[in-house]
Amino acid sequence: MNKIFYLFLLFSPLMVIQAQIHEIGVFAGGSNFVGDVGPTTYVSPNKLAFGLLYKWNKSPRHSYRFSYTQSKITSNDLDSKEASRNQRGYRFDNSIKEVSLGLEFNFFDFNLHESNTKITPYLYSGLSYFRYDALYVFNGQTEKDKNDGSFAIPMNLGIKSNITRNLILAAEVAARYTLTDNIDGSNPKNTNLEYLRFGNINNNDWYVFSGVTLTYTFGNKPCYCAE
């Protein structure tokens, strides 16, 4: 976490030179899991999530965005509305450490060259990579096999506004469709543990971050106009 922060500070002087509007800030909110264990509600945060983000605003309609987010991930069959999961009674705890890079698109012009208050919904997508613990379930108990990593497709929907000349506040829901089915221990990749698989092994796991971002804008404020 500290290394990521130091990298932001290291590259900040280079960012200013580019004569663009940059944003650096924080994310705070919650996380929840959707898979083969626990509830299947897509937005139901139950653990704290936090992170850092950087945006390079290339036009009033789009920005390149980089973020680092981490959170505990947990889910419990006893919280599910499905009777079969309630009777099974599995639960797990895991952790997610994610980096994400992609493009943020604004529905309306969000020209930071102008000082008046603006508000716009936005979408974000790209590619995420995350680290987690590969788990398995034996005799009803969740155990750790090894550390592992996988990719995910991020899908963020949010709304943002400039609350002061240099501060932008946003609220967003950030779903992640992962390329693994074993965040919850239901589908271990270890061939020695294949007999412990359960649930729908054809559906991959999801995790969701819900919360707010607060970013500080800096750098020269260009006029977005055709050359």
C-alpha positions as CSV (number, residue, x, y, z in Angstrom):
1,M,0.0,0.0,0.0
2,N,2.8,2.4,1.0
3,K,4.7,1.6,-2.2
4,I,1.7,2.5,-4.4
5,F,1.4,5.9,-2.6
6,Y,5.1,6.6,-3.1
7,L,4.8,5.9,-6.8
8,F,2.0,8.5,-7.0
9,L,4.2,11.1,-5.4
10,L,7.2,10.1,-7.6
11,F,5.3,10.6,-10.9
12,S,3.3,13.7,-9.9
13,P,5.9,16.2,-11.2
14,L,6.0,14.4,-14.6
15,M,2.2,14.6,-14.8
16,V,2.1,18.4,-14.3
17,I,4.5,18.9,-17.2
18,Q,2.0,17.3,-19.6
19,A,-0.2,20.5,-19.6
20,Q,-3.3,18.4,-18.8
21,I,-5.8,18.3,-16.0
22,H,-4.9,15.4,-13.6
23,E,-6.7,14.0,-10.6
24,I,-5.4,12.1,-7.7
25,G,-7.5,10.9,-4.8
26,V,-9.0,8.2,-2.6
27,F,-11.8,5.7,-2.6
28,A,-13.7,4.6,0.5
29,G,-16.7,2.3,0.7
30,G,-17.6,-1.4,1.0
31,S,-17.3,-4.7,-0.8
32,N,-19.4,-7.8,-1.3
33,F,-19.1,-11.1,-3.1
34,V,-21.4,-12.9,-5.5
35,G,-20.6,-16.6,-6.2
36,D,-21.3,-20.1,-5.0
37,V,-21.4,-19.2,-1.3
38,G,-23.7,-16.7,0.5
39,P,-26.2,-14.2,-0.9
40,T,-26.6,-13.4,-4.6
41,T,-27.4,-9.7,-4.1
42,Y,-25.1,-7.7,-6.4
43,V,-24.9,-4.5,-4.2
44,S,-24.7,-5.4,-0.6
45,P,-21.4,-4.2,1.0
46,N,-20.4,-6.0,4.2
47,K,-16.7,-5.2,4.4
48,L,-14.7,-2.0,4.3
49,A,-12.9,-1.2,1.0
50,F,-10.4,1.6,0.3
51,G,-8.0,2.6,-2.3
52,L,-6.1,5.2,-4.4
53,L,-6.8,6.5,-7.9
54,Y,-5.4,8.7,-10.6
55,K,-7.1,10.1,-13.7
56,W,-5.6,11.8,-16.7
57,N,-8.4,13.9,-18.3
58,K,-7.9,13.9,-22.0
59,S,-11.2,15.6,-22.9
60,P,-14.5,16.7,-21.3
61,R,-15.9,13.3,-22.1
62,H,-13.1,10.8,-21.3
63,S,-10.2,10.1,-19.0
64,Y,-7.6,7.4,-18.5
65,R,-7.9,6.0,-15.0
66,F,-5.6,3.9,-12.8
67,S,-6.6,2.6,-9.4
68,Y,-5.5,0.4,-6.5
69,T,-8.1,-1.0,-4.3
70,Q,-8.1,-3.5,-1.5
71,S,-10.7,-5.1,0.8
72,K,-11.6,-8.2,2.8
73,I,-14.1,-10.4,1.1
74,T,-16.5,-12.5,3.0
75,S,-19.8,-14.4,2.5
76,N,-22.0,-16.7,4.5
77,D,-24.6,-19.2,3.4
78,L,-26.7,-18.4,6.4
79,D,-27.3,-14.9,4.9
80,S,-28.6,-16.3,1.7
81,K,-32.3,-16.5,0.7
82,E,-31.8,-19.9,-0.9
83,A,-32.9,-22.7,1.4
84,S,-30.2,-25.1,0.0
85,R,-27.4,-22.7,0.9
86,N,-28.9,-22.1,4.4
87,Q,-28.8,-25.8,5.1
88,R,-25.3,-26.2,3.7
89,G,-23.9,-23.4,5.9
90,Y,-20.6,-22.7,4.3
91,R,-18.8,-19.4,4.8
92,F,-15.4,-18.0,3.7
93,D,-13.0,-15.1,4.3
94,N,-10.6,-13.8,1.6
95,S,-8.8,-10.6,0.6
96,I,-8.6,-8.7,-2.6
97,K,-5.7,-6.5,-3.7
98,E,-6.5,-5.0,-7.1
99,V,-5.0,-2.7,-9.7
100,S,-7.2,-1.5,-12.5
101,L,-6.5,0.5,-15.7
102,G,-9.0,1.7,-18.3
103,L,-11.1,4.4,-19.7
104,E,-13.8,6.5,-17.9
105,F,-16.5,8.0,-20.1
106,N,-18.7,11.0,-19.1
107,F,-22.3,11.1,-20.3
108,F,-22.1,15.0,-20.3
109,D,-19.3,17.4,-20.8
110,F,-17.1,17.7,-17.7
111,N,-14.9,20.5,-18.7
112,L,-12.6,21.3,-15.8
113,H,-11.4,24.4,-17.7
114,E,-14.6,26.0,-16.6
115,S,-15.1,27.0,-13.0
116,N,-18.9,26.6,-12.7
117,T,-20.4,23.6,-11.0
118,K,-20.9,20.5,-13.2
119,I,-22.4,17.1,-12.7
120,T,-22.4,14.0,-14.9
121,P,-23.0,10.3,-14.7
122,Y,-20.1,8.2,-16.0
123,L,-19.0,4.7,-17.0
124,Y,-15.6,3.0,-16.5
125,S,-14.2,-0.2,-17.9
126,G,-10.8,-1.7,-18.8
127,L,-8.8,-4.5,-17.2
128,S,-8.1,-5.4,-13.6
129,Y,-5.6,-7.7,-12.0
130,F,-6.1,-8.9,-8.4
131,R,-4.4,-11.1,-5.8
132,Y,-6.3,-13.4,-3.5
133,D,-6.1,-16.6,-1.6
134,A,-6.9,-19.9,-3.4
135,L,-9.2,-21.7,-1.1
136,Y,-10.9,-25.1,-0.7
137,V,-13.6,-26.5,1.6
138,F,-13.0,-29.7,3.5
139,N,-15.5,-31.1,6.1
140,G,-17.3,-27.8,6.0
141,Q,-14.3,-25.8,6.9
142,T,-12.6,-23.3,4.4
143,E,-8.9,-23.8,4.1
144,K,-6.2,-21.9,2.2
145,D,-4.3,-23.7,-0.5
146,K,-2.0,-20.9,-1.8
147,N,-1.7,-17.3,-2.9
148,D,-3.1,-16.8,-6.4
149,G,-3.9,-14.1,-8.9
150,S,-6.4,-13.5,-11.7
151,F,-7.8,-10.9,-14.1
152,A,-11.3,-9.3,-14.0
153,I,-13.4,-7.0,-16.2
154,P,-14.3,-3.8,-14.3
155,M,-17.7,-2.2,-14.8
156,N,-18.2,1.0,-12.9
157,L,-21.3,3.2,-12.9
158,G,-21.2,6.5,-11.0
159,I,-22.1,10.1,-10.8
160,K,-19.7,13.0,-10.0
161,S,-19.5,16.7,-9.4
162,N,-16.9,19.4,-8.8
163,I,-17.7,20.5,-5.2
164,T,-14.9,23.2,-5.2
165,R,-12.5,24.5,-7.8
166,N,-10.1,21.6,-7.2
167,L,-12.1,18.9,-5.5
168,I,-14.4,16.4,-7.3
169,L,-16.7,14.1,-5.4
170,A,-18.2,10.9,-6.9
171,A,-20.4,8.0,-5.9
172,E,-20.0,4.7,-7.8
173,V,-20.8,1.0,-7.9
174,A,-17.9,-0.9,-9.3
175,A,-18.7,-4.5,-10.3
176,R,-15.9,-7.0,-11.2
177,Y,-16.5,-10.0,-13.4
178,T,-13.5,-12.3,-12.6
179,L,-11.8,-14.9,-14.6
180,T,-11.8,-17.3,-11.7
181,D,-14.4,-19.4,-9.9
182,N,-12.5,-20.0,-6.7
183,I,-12.5,-16.8,-4.5
184,D,-15.0,-18.8,-2.3
185,G,-13.2,-22.2,-2.5
186,S,-15.9,-23.8,-4.6
187,N,-13.6,-24.7,-7.6
188,P,-10.0,-25.3,-6.6
189,K,-7.5,-25.5,-9.5
190,N,-5.3,-27.9,-7.6
191,T,-6.0,-31.3,-9.2
192,N,-5.5,-33.0,-5.9
193,L,-8.5,-31.1,-4.6
194,E,-10.9,-31.5,-7.6
195,Y,-13.1,-33.9,-5.6
196,L,-14.0,-31.0,-3.3
197,R,-15.6,-28.9,-6.0
198,F,-19.2,-27.7,-5.5
199,G,-21.8,-25.3,-6.9
200,N,-22.0,-24.2,-10.5
201,I,-18.4,-24.5,-11.8
202,N,-19.4,-23.0,-15.1
203,N,-20.1,-19.5,-13.6
204,N,-17.2,-17.3,-12.5
205,D,-17.2,-15.2,-9.3
206,W,-18.0,-11.5,-9.0
207,Y,-17.0,-9.0,-6.4
208,V,-18.3,-5.4,-6.1
209,F,-17.0,-2.2,-4.6
210,S,-19.5,0.5,-3.6
211,G,-18.6,3.9,-2.3
212,V,-17.3,7.4,-2.9
213,T,-14.2,8.9,-4.4
214,L,-12.7,12.3,-3.6
215,T,-10.1,13.6,-6.0
216,Y,-7.9,16.7,-6.2
217,T,-7.3,18.3,-9.6
218,F,-3.9,19.8,-10.5
219,G,-1.9,20.7,-13.6
220,N,-2.6,23.3,-16.2
221,K,-6.2,23.7,-17.2
222,P,-6.3,23.5,-21.0
223,C,-9.1,24.7,-23.3
224,Y,-10.5,21.6,-25.0
225,C,-10.8,22.8,-28.5
226,A,-10.1,21.6,-32.0
227,E,-6.6,22.4,-33.3
